[in-house]
């Protein structure tokens, strides 16, 4: 599903205009992004939890040359699905 298809589905299910659904989706994404930048968790009961994970620095290899390279530590977004979402899929 693309962003456009998601906006259309939100508009259809909620009765909002497509422009309002797009604004709501953008506000959701911006709010979650801001919370994760502040190292907060965003928990939506039944759906899941967005959080920030740490990836340690490590040594990798350049696939073209085989030379070893250092990969810096990084923060990565994580999502853990909630029970209701898992149950809906099974």
Biopython code that builds the backbone (N, CA, C, O; Angstrom):
import numpy as np
from Bio.PDB.StructureBuilder import StructureBuilder

atoms = [
    (1, "UNK", "N", (0.861, -1.179, 0.000)),
    (1, "UNK", "CA", (0.000, 0.000, 0.000)),
    (1, "UNK", "C", (0.901, 1.233, 0.000)),
    (1, "UNK", "O", (1.815, 1.348, 0.817)),
    (2, "UNK", "N", (0.637, 2.134, -0.906)),
    (2, "UNK", "CA", (1.398, 3.375, -0.983)),
    (2, "UNK", "C", (0.773, 4.420, -0.068)),
    (2, "UNK", "O", (-0.314, 4.218, 0.474)),
    (3, "UNK", "N", (1.472, 5.536, 0.097)),
    (3, "UNK", "CA", (0.952, 6.617, 0.932)),
    (3, "UNK", "C", (-0.381, 7.124, 0.386)),
    (3, "UNK", "O", (-1.309, 7.382, 1.153)),
    (4, "UNK", "N", (-0.479, 7.269, -0.932)),
    (4, "UNK", "CA", (-1.720, 7.742, -1.547)),
    (4, "UNK", "C", (-2.867, 6.782, -1.272)),
    (4, "UNK", "O", (-3.976, 7.208, -0.949)),
    (5, "UNK", "N", (-2.601, 5.481, -1.399)),
    (5, "UNK", "CA", (-3.637, 4.484, -1.118)),
    (5, "UNK", "C", (-4.032, 4.513, 0.349)),
    (5, "UNK", "O", (-5.204, 4.341, 0.682)),
    (6, "UNK", "N", (-3.053, 4.730, 1.235)),
    (6, "UNK", "CA", (-3.356, 4.824, 2.664)),
    (6, "UNK", "C", (-4.214, 6.042, 2.961)),
    (6, "UNK", "O", (-5.173, 5.951, 3.727)),
    (7, "UNK", "N", (-3.884, 7.172, 2.369)),
    (7, "UNK", "CA", (-4.686, 8.397, 2.557)),
    (7, "UNK", "C", (-6.113, 8.165, 2.067)),
    (7, "UNK", "O", (-7.068, 8.555, 2.739)),
    (8, "UNK", "N", (-6.266, 7.537, 0.906)),
    (8, "UNK", "CA", (-7.597, 7.247, 0.367)),
    (8, "UNK", "C", (-8.382, 6.333, 1.300)),
    (8, "UNK", "O", (-9.574, 6.554, 1.516)),
    (9, "UNK", "N", (-7.734, 5.311, 1.855)),
    (9, "UNK", "CA", (-8.407, 4.382, 2.764)),
    (9, "UNK", "C", (-8.821, 5.077, 4.054)),
    (9, "UNK", "O", (-9.912, 4.836, 4.569)),
    (10, "UNK", "N", (-7.952, 5.941, 4.577)),
    (10, "UNK", "CA", (-8.289, 6.686, 5.795)),
    (10, "UNK", "C", (-9.476, 7.599, 5.533)),
    (10, "UNK", "O", (-10.400, 7.672, 6.343)),
    (11, "UNK", "N", (-9.450, 8.292, 4.406)),
    (11, "UNK", "CA", (-10.545, 9.213, 4.058)),
    (11, "UNK", "C", (-11.859, 8.456, 3.925)),
    (11, "UNK", "O", (-12.897, 8.925, 4.393)),
    (12, "UNK", "N", (-11.820, 7.297, 3.296)),
    (12, "UNK", "CA", (-13.034, 6.510, 3.085)),
    (12, "UNK", "C", (-13.595, 5.978, 4.402)),
    (12, "UNK", "O", (-14.800, 6.049, 4.640)),
    (13, "UNK", "N", (-12.719, 5.443, 5.260)),
    (13, "UNK", "CA", (-13.188, 4.846, 6.512)),
    (13, "UNK", "C", (-13.619, 5.880, 7.540)),
    (13, "UNK", "O", (-14.500, 5.613, 8.357)),
    (14, "UNK", "N", (-13.001, 7.071, 7.507)),
    (14, "UNK", "CA", (-13.306, 8.072, 8.529)),
    (14, "UNK", "C", (-14.326, 9.108, 8.083)),
    (14, "UNK", "O", (-14.879, 9.833, 8.910)),
    (15, "UNK", "N", (-14.578, 9.182, 6.784)),
    (15, "UNK", "CA", (-15.497, 10.191, 6.289)),
    (15, "UNK", "C", (-14.839, 11.553, 6.134)),
    (15, "UNK", "O", (-15.524, 12.544, 5.880)),
    (16, "UNK", "N", (-13.521, 11.617, 6.283)),
    (16, "UNK", "CA", (-12.798, 12.871, 6.108)),
    (16, "UNK", "C", (-12.540, 13.125, 4.627)),
    (16, "UNK", "O", (-12.557, 12.205, 3.809)),
    (17, "UNK", "N", (-12.303, 14.379, 4.305)),
    (17, "UNK", "CA", (-11.863, 14.709, 2.947)),
    (17, "UNK", "C", (-10.441, 14.174, 2.787)),
    (17, "UNK", "O", (-9.716, 14.028, 3.771)),
    (18, "UNK", "N", (-10.046, 13.885, 1.558)),
    (18, "UNK", "CA", (-8.703, 13.347, 1.317)),
    (18, "UNK", "C", (-7.625, 14.297, 1.825)),
    (18, "UNK", "O", (-6.609, 13.850, 2.358)),
    (19, "UNK", "N", (-7.836, 15.603, 1.666)),
    (19, "UNK", "CA", (-6.834, 16.565, 2.133)),
    (19, "UNK", "C", (-6.711, 16.524, 3.656)),
    (19, "UNK", "O", (-5.613, 16.645, 4.198)),
    (20, "UNK", "N", (-7.849, 16.351, 4.347)),
    (20, "UNK", "CA", (-7.815, 16.259, 5.806)),
    (20, "UNK", "C", (-7.168, 14.946, 6.257)),
    (20, "UNK", "O", (-6.433, 14.927, 7.245)),
    (21, "UNK", "N", (-7.433, 13.867, 5.550)),
    (21, "UNK", "CA", (-6.823, 12.580, 5.881)),
    (21, "UNK", "C", (-5.315, 12.649, 5.674)),
    (21, "UNK", "O", (-4.552, 12.089, 6.462)),
    (22, "UNK", "N", (-4.884, 13.331, 4.620)),
    (22, "UNK", "CA", (-3.450, 13.477, 4.372)),
    (22, "UNK", "C", (-2.795, 14.307, 5.470)),
    (22, "UNK", "O", (-1.690, 13.991, 5.910)),
    (23, "UNK", "N", (-3.477, 15.378, 5.920)),
    (23, "UNK", "CA", (-2.955, 16.196, 7.016)),
    (23, "UNK", "C", (-2.864, 15.379, 8.301)),
    (23, "UNK", "O", (-1.896, 15.508, 9.050)),
    (24, "UNK", "N", (-3.862, 14.543, 8.559)),
    (24, "UNK", "CA", (-3.863, 13.716, 9.765)),
    (24, "UNK", "C", (-2.723, 12.702, 9.727)),
    (24, "UNK", "O", (-2.049, 12.488, 10.734)),
    (25, "UNK", "N", (-2.506, 12.078, 8.569)),
    (25, "UNK", "CA", (-1.419, 11.111, 8.434)),
    (25, "UNK", "C", (-0.074, 11.800, 8.604)),
    (25, "UNK", "O", (0.810, 11.271, 9.278)),
    (26, "UNK", "N", (0.097, 12.984, 7.995)),
    (26, "UNK", "CA", (1.348, 13.727, 8.128)),
    (26, "UNK", "C", (1.580, 14.119, 9.579)),
    (26, "UNK", "O", (2.708, 14.042, 10.066)),
    (27, "UNK", "N", (0.527, 14.541, 10.277)),
    (27, "UNK", "CA", (0.655, 14.904, 11.689)),
    (27, "UNK", "C", (1.067, 13.699, 12.522)),
    (27, "UNK", "O", (1.897, 13.823, 13.423)),
    (28, "UNK", "N", (0.489, 12.519, 12.226)),
    (28, "UNK", "CA", (0.855, 11.297, 12.939)),
    (28, "UNK", "C", (2.327, 10.963, 12.729)),
    (28, "UNK", "O", (3.050, 10.701, 13.690)),
    (29, "UNK", "N", (2.771, 10.971, 11.478)),
    (29, "UNK", "CA", (4.159, 10.638, 11.163)),
    (29, "UNK", "C", (5.112, 11.646, 11.808)),
    (29, "UNK", "O", (6.130, 11.257, 12.380)),
    (30, "UNK", "N", (4.788, 12.932, 11.719)),
    (30, "UNK", "CA", (5.638, 13.968, 12.310)),
    (30, "UNK", "C", (5.717, 13.822, 13.829)),
    (30, "UNK", "O", (6.788, 13.995, 14.412)),
    (31, "UNK", "N", (4.593, 13.506, 14.470)),
    (31, "UNK", "CA", (4.550, 13.356, 15.924)),
    (31, "UNK", "C", (5.354, 12.148, 16.377)),
    (31, "UNK", "O", (6.100, 12.235, 17.352)),
    (32, "UNK", "N", (5.214, 11.025, 15.688)),
    (32, "UNK", "CA", (5.983, 9.824, 16.026)),
    (32, "UNK", "C", (7.469, 10.087, 15.803)),
    (32, "UNK", "O", (8.291, 9.700, 16.634)),
    (33, "UNK", "N", (7.826, 10.733, 14.705)),
    (33, "UNK", "CA", (9.217, 11.044, 14.409)),
    (33, "UNK", "C", (9.818, 11.930, 15.497)),
    (33, "UNK", "O", (10.929, 11.682, 15.964)),
    (34, "UNK", "N", (9.083, 12.958, 15.894)),
    (34, "UNK", "CA", (9.569, 13.871, 16.934)),
    (34, "UNK", "C", (9.756, 13.136, 18.259)),
    (34, "UNK", "O", (10.747, 13.356, 18.956)),
    (35, "UNK", "N", (8.815, 12.269, 18.610)),
    (35, "UNK", "CA", (8.926, 11.509, 19.857)),
    (35, "UNK", "C", (10.153, 10.600, 19.825)),
    (35, "UNK", "O", (10.877, 10.508, 20.816)),
    (36, "UNK", "N", (10.393, 9.931, 18.707)),
    (36, "UNK", "CA", (11.549, 9.048, 18.593)),
    (36, "UNK", "C", (12.857, 9.834, 18.627)),
    (36, "UNK", "O", (13.852, 9.353, 19.170)),
    (37, "UNK", "N", (12.868, 11.031, 18.055)),
    (37, "UNK", "CA", (14.063, 11.879, 18.116)),
    (37, "UNK", "C", (14.385, 12.254, 19.557)),
    (37, "UNK", "O", (15.547, 12.474, 19.898)),
    (38, "UNK", "N", (13.354, 12.330, 20.408)),
    (38, "UNK", "CA", (13.528, 12.651, 21.824)),
    (38, "UNK", "C", (13.719, 11.400, 22.670)),
    (38, "UNK", "O", (13.655, 11.467, 23.897)),
    (39, "UNK", "N", (13.955, 10.244, 22.017)),
    (39, "UNK", "CA", (14.146, 8.947, 22.685)),
    (39, "UNK", "C", (12.937, 8.512, 23.503)),
    (39, "UNK", "O", (13.087, 7.803, 24.498)),
    (40, "UNK", "N", (11.751, 8.925, 23.098)),
    (40, "UNK", "CA", (10.506, 8.489, 23.737)),
    (40, "UNK", "C", (9.963, 7.287, 22.992)),
    (40, "UNK", "O", (10.335, 7.033, 21.846)),
    (41, "UNK", "N", (9.071, 6.539, 23.656)),
    (41, "UNK", "CA", (8.345, 5.448, 23.006)),
    (41, "UNK", "C", (6.956, 5.961, 22.652)),
    (41, "UNK", "O", (6.416, 6.836, 23.329)),
    (42, "UNK", "N", (6.391, 5.421, 21.603)),
    (42, "UNK", "CA", (5.008, 5.719, 21.234)),
    (42, "UNK", "C", (4.271, 4.387, 21.261)),
    (42, "UNK", "O", (4.481, 3.533, 20.400)),
    (43, "UNK", "N", (3.401, 4.217, 22.262)),
    (43, "UNK", "CA", (2.686, 2.957, 22.443)),
    (43, "UNK", "C", (1.212, 3.164, 22.116)),
    (43, "UNK", "O", (0.557, 4.047, 22.669)),
    (44, "UNK", "N", (0.709, 2.342, 21.216)),
    (44, "UNK", "CA", (-0.709, 2.366, 20.873)),
    (44, "UNK", "C", (-1.244, 0.981, 21.207)),
    (44, "UNK", "O", (-0.995, 0.011, 20.492)),
    (45, "UNK", "N", (-1.983, 0.909, 22.310)),
    (45, "UNK", "CA", (-2.462, -0.368, 22.821)),
    (45, "UNK", "C", (-3.235, -1.115, 21.735)),
    (45, "UNK", "O", (-4.138, -0.562, 21.107)),
    (46, "UNK", "N", (-2.868, -2.373, 21.527)),
    (46, "UNK", "CA", (-3.520, -3.201, 20.534)),
    (46, "UNK", "C", (-2.874, -3.132, 19.161)),
    (46, "UNK", "O", (-2.991, -4.074, 18.378)),
    (47, "UNK", "N", (-2.195, -2.032, 18.856)),
    (47, "UNK", "CA", (-1.547, -1.896, 17.551)),
    (47, "UNK", "C", (-0.062, -2.203, 17.648)),
    (47, "UNK", "O", (0.434, -3.095, 16.960)),
    (48, "UNK", "N", (0.650, -1.470, 18.497)),
    (48, "UNK", "CA", (2.073, -1.726, 18.654)),
    (48, "UNK", "C", (2.799, -0.565, 19.288)),
    (48, "UNK", "O", (2.198, 0.437, 19.675)),
    (49, "UNK", "N", (4.119, -0.721, 19.387)),
    (49, "UNK", "CA", (4.958, 0.277, 20.025)),
    (49, "UNK", "C", (6.120, 0.645, 19.115)),
    (49, "UNK", "O", (6.835, -0.222, 18.614)),
    (50, "UNK", "N", (6.294, 1.940, 18.911)),
    (50, "UNK", "CA", (7.443, 2.471, 18.196)),
    (50, "UNK", "C", (8.484, 2.858, 19.238)),
    (50, "UNK", "O", (8.148, 3.480, 20.246)),
    (51, "UNK", "N", (9.747, 2.497, 19.005)),
    (51, "UNK", "CA", (10.805, 2.859, 19.941)),
    (51, "UNK", "C", (12.112, 3.043, 19.169)),
    (51, "UNK", "O", (12.176, 2.833, 17.958)),
    (52, "UNK", "N", (13.157, 3.443, 19.910)),
    (52, "UNK", "CA", (14.469, 3.661, 19.317)),
    (52, "UNK", "C", (15.403, 2.580, 19.841)),
    (52, "UNK", "O", (15.472, 2.334, 21.046)),
    (53, "UNK", "N", (16.118, 1.939, 18.931)),
    (53, "UNK", "CA", (17.106, 0.937, 19.300)),
    (53, "UNK", "C", (18.503, 1.441, 18.988)),
    (53, "UNK", "O", (18.680, 2.382, 18.213)),
    (54, "UNK", "N", (19.479, 0.812, 19.593)),
    (54, "UNK", "CA", (20.874, 1.175, 19.357)),
    (54, "UNK", "C", (21.539, 0.076, 18.539)),
    (54, "UNK", "O", (21.398, -1.106, 18.852)),
    (55, "UNK", "N", (22.251, 0.456, 17.513)),
    (55, "UNK", "CA", (23.037, -0.492, 16.733)),
    (55, "UNK", "C", (24.510, -0.168, 17.000)),
    (55, "UNK", "O", (24.964, 0.947, 16.743)),
    (56, "UNK", "N", (25.236, -1.135, 17.509)),
    (56, "UNK", "CA", (26.638, -0.923, 17.879)),
    (56, "UNK", "C", (27.511, -0.732, 16.644)),
    (56, "UNK", "O", (27.169, -1.160, 15.542)),
    (57, "UNK", "N", (28.653, -0.075, 16.863)),
    (57, "UNK", "CA", (29.638, 0.062, 15.792)),
    (57, "UNK", "C", (30.187, -1.322, 15.467)),
    (57, "UNK", "O", (30.290, -2.179, 16.344)),
    (58, "UNK", "N", (30.534, -1.531, 14.208)),
    (58, "UNK", "CA", (31.027, -2.844, 13.816)),
    (58, "UNK", "C", (31.915, -2.710, 12.585)),
    (58, "UNK", "O", (31.969, -1.663, 11.939)),
    (59, "UNK", "N", (32.598, -3.789, 12.289)),
    (59, "UNK", "CA", (33.452, -3.845, 11.108)),
    (59, "UNK", "C", (32.710, -4.596, 10.016)),
    (59, "UNK", "O", (32.179, -5.681, 10.257)),
    (60, "UNK", "N", (32.669, -4.032, 8.822)),
    (60, "UNK", "CA", (32.015, -4.669, 7.687)),
    (60, "UNK", "C", (33.004, -4.819, 6.540)),
    (60, "UNK", "O", (34.177, -4.470, 6.668)),
    (61, "UNK", "N", (32.526, -5.332, 5.436)),
    (61, "UNK", "CA", (33.366, -5.482, 4.251)),
    (61, "UNK", "C", (32.697, -4.824, 3.055)),
    (61, "UNK", "O", (31.486, -4.933, 2.857)),
    (62, "UNK", "N", (33.505, -4.146, 2.269)),
    (62, "UNK", "CA", (33.033, -3.580, 1.022)),
    (62, "UNK", "C", (32.818, -4.749, 0.064)),
    (62, "UNK", "O", (33.775, -5.465, -0.230)),
    (63, "UNK", "N", (31.594, -4.972, -0.439)),
    (63, "UNK", "CA", (31.345, -6.127, -1.286)),
    (63, "UNK", "C", (32.076, -6.087, -2.634)),
    (63, "UNK", "O", (32.298, -7.134, -3.242)),
    (64, "UNK", "N", (32.448, -4.911, -3.100)),
    (64, "UNK", "CA", (33.152, -4.815, -4.384)),
    (64, "UNK", "C", (34.635, -5.120, -4.253)),
    (64, "UNK", "O", (35.213, -5.810, -5.093)),
    (65, "UNK", "N", (35.259, -4.593, -3.175)),
    (65, "UNK", "CA", (36.707, -4.740, -3.044)),
    (65, "UNK", "C", (37.113, -5.751, -1.979)),
    (65, "UNK", "O", (38.239, -6.247, -1.997)),
    (66, "UNK", "N", (36.214, -6.062, -1.058)),
    (66, "UNK", "CA", (36.545, -6.963, 0.036)),
    (66, "UNK", "C", (37.293, -6.279, 1.160)),
    (66, "UNK", "O", (37.653, -6.922, 2.146)),
    (67, "UNK", "N", (37.532, -4.977, 1.026)),
    (67, "UNK", "CA", (38.243, -4.228, 2.060)),
    (67, "UNK", "C", (37.365, -4.065, 3.295)),
    (67, "UNK", "O", (36.151, -3.888, 3.190)),
    (68, "UNK", "N", (37.999, -4.128, 4.470)),
    (68, "UNK", "CA", (37.251, -3.931, 5.701)),
    (68, "UNK", "C", (36.978, -2.450, 5.891)),
    (68, "UNK", "O", (37.829, -1.607, 5.608)),
    (69, "UNK", "N", (35.773, -2.142, 6.377)),
    (69, "UNK", "CA", (35.399, -0.760, 6.668)),
    (69, "UNK", "C", (34.764, -0.711, 8.046)),
    (69, "UNK", "O", (34.214, -1.703, 8.523)),
    (70, "UNK", "N", (34.844, 0.442, 8.679)),
    (70, "UNK", "CA", (34.217, 0.631, 9.980)),
    (70, "UNK", "C", (32.826, 1.222, 9.770)),
    (70, "UNK", "O", (32.664, 2.222, 9.069)),
    (71, "UNK", "N", (31.837, 0.602, 10.375)),
    (71, "UNK", "CA", (30.464, 1.093, 10.310)),
    (71, "UNK", "C", (30.160, 1.707, 11.661)),
    (71, "UNK", "O", (30.289, 1.044, 12.690)),
    (72, "UNK", "N", (29.760, 2.963, 11.669)),
    (72, "UNK", "CA", (29.534, 3.703, 12.912)),
    (72, "UNK", "C", (28.291, 3.203, 13.640)),
    (72, "UNK", "O", (27.391, 2.618, 13.037)),
    (73, "UNK", "N", (28.262, 3.445, 14.943)),
    (73, "UNK", "CA", (27.077, 3.140, 15.740)),
    (73, "UNK", "C", (25.937, 4.030, 15.262)),
    (73, "UNK", "O", (26.170, 5.131, 14.763)),
    (74, "UNK", "N", (24.714, 3.554, 15.414)),
    (74, "UNK", "CA", (23.563, 4.329, 14.939)),
    (74, "UNK", "C", (22.333, 4.029, 15.782)),
    (74, "UNK", "O", (22.214, 2.962, 16.383)),
    (75, "UNK", "N", (21.428, 4.987, 15.811)),
    (75, "UNK", "CA", (20.113, 4.772, 16.409)),
    (75, "UNK", "C", (19.184, 4.341, 15.277)),
    (75, "UNK", "O", (19.229, 4.907, 14.184)),
    (76, "UNK", "N", (18.343, 3.339, 15.538)),
    (76, "UNK", "CA", (17.436, 2.833, 14.514)),
    (76, "UNK", "C", (16.021, 2.754, 15.065)),
    (76, "UNK", "O", (15.834, 2.434, 16.239)),
    (77, "UNK", "N", (15.016, 3.042, 14.233)),
    (77, "UNK", "CA", (13.637, 2.910, 14.692)),
    (77, "UNK", "C", (13.248, 1.438, 14.776)),
    (77, "UNK", "O", (13.665, 0.623, 13.953)),
    (78, "UNK", "N", (12.439, 1.113, 15.789)),
    (78, "UNK", "CA", (11.951, -0.257, 15.952)),
    (78, "UNK", "C", (10.436, -0.210, 16.118)),
    (78, "UNK", "O", (9.882, 0.767, 16.622)),
    (79, "UNK", "N", (9.779, -1.278, 15.686)),
    (79, "UNK", "CA", (8.342, -1.407, 15.876)),
    (79, "UNK", "C", (8.057, -2.804, 16.389)),
    (79, "UNK", "O", (8.497, -3.793, 15.802)),
    (80, "UNK", "N", (7.323, -2.880, 17.482)),
    (80, "UNK", "CA", (6.913, -4.174, 18.019)),
    (80, "UNK", "C", (5.393, -4.233, 17.926)),
    (80, "UNK", "O", (4.697, -3.417, 18.531)),
    (81, "UNK", "N", (4.888, -5.187, 17.179)),
    (81, "UNK", "CA", (3.446, -5.320, 16.971)),
    (81, "UNK", "C", (2.753, -5.721, 18.272)),
    (81, "UNK", "O", (3.287, -6.506, 19.056)),
    (82, "UNK", "N", (1.560, -5.173, 18.490)),
    (82, "UNK", "CA", (0.758, -5.518, 19.658)),
    (82, "UNK", "C", (-0.022, -6.805, 19.430)),
    (82, "UNK", "O", (-0.117, -7.304, 18.309)),
    (83, "UNK", "N", (-0.575, -7.329, 20.512)),
    (83, "UNK", "CA", (-1.289, -8.601, 20.465)),
    (83, "UNK", "C", (-2.484, -8.556, 19.510)),
    (83, "UNK", "O", (-2.691, -9.491, 18.736)),
    (84, "UNK", "N", (-3.263, -7.488, 19.557)),
    (84, "UNK", "CA", (-4.441, -7.403, 18.694)),
    (84, "UNK", "C", (-4.051, -7.413, 17.212)),
    (84, "UNK", "O", (-4.738, -8.030, 16.398)),
    (85, "UNK", "N", (-2.961, -6.738, 16.862)),
    (85, "UNK", "CA", (-2.500, -6.726, 15.470)),
    (85, "UNK", "C", (-2.016, -8.117, 15.066)),
    (85, "UNK", "O", (-2.323, -8.586, 13.970)),
    (86, "UNK", "N", (-1.270, -8.772, 15.936)),
    (86, "UNK", "CA", (-0.794, -10.132, 15.647)),
    (86, "UNK", "C", (-1.973, -11.085, 15.479)),
    (86, "UNK", "O", (-1.986, -11.910, 14.565)),
    (87, "UNK", "N", (-2.967, -10.968, 16.368)),
    (87, "UNK", "CA", (-4.133, -11.844, 16.295)),
    (87, "UNK", "C", (-4.939, -11.611, 15.013)),
    (87, "UNK", "O", (-5.512, -12.545, 14.452)),
    (88, "UNK", "N", (-4.975, -10.352, 14.558)),
    (88, "UNK", "CA", (-5.734, -10.036, 13.340)),
    (88, "UNK", "C", (-5.085, -10.678, 12.109)),
    (88, "UNK", "O", (-5.762, -10.938, 11.115)),
    (89, "UNK", "N", (-3.794, -10.928, 12.174)),
    (89, "UNK", "CA", (-3.086, -11.503, 11.041)),
    (89, "UNK", "C", (-3.128, -13.026, 11.020)),
    (89, "UNK", "O", (-2.861, -13.645, 9.989)),
    (90, "UNK", "N", (-3.460, -13.624, 12.146)),
    (90, "UNK", "CA", (-3.435, -15.093, 12.222)),
    (90, "UNK", "C", (-4.809, -15.669, 12.370)),
    (90, "UNK", "O", (-4.963, -16.888, 12.448)),
]
sb = StructureBuilder()
sb.init_structure("model")
sb.init_model(0)
sb.init_chain("A")
sb.init_seg("    ")
for serial, (resi, resn, name, xyz) in enumerate(atoms, 1):
    if name == "N":
        sb.init_residue(resn, " ", resi, " ")
    sb.init_atom(name, np.array(xyz, "f"), 0.0, 1.0, " ", f" {name:<3s}", serial, name[0])
structure = sb.get_structure()
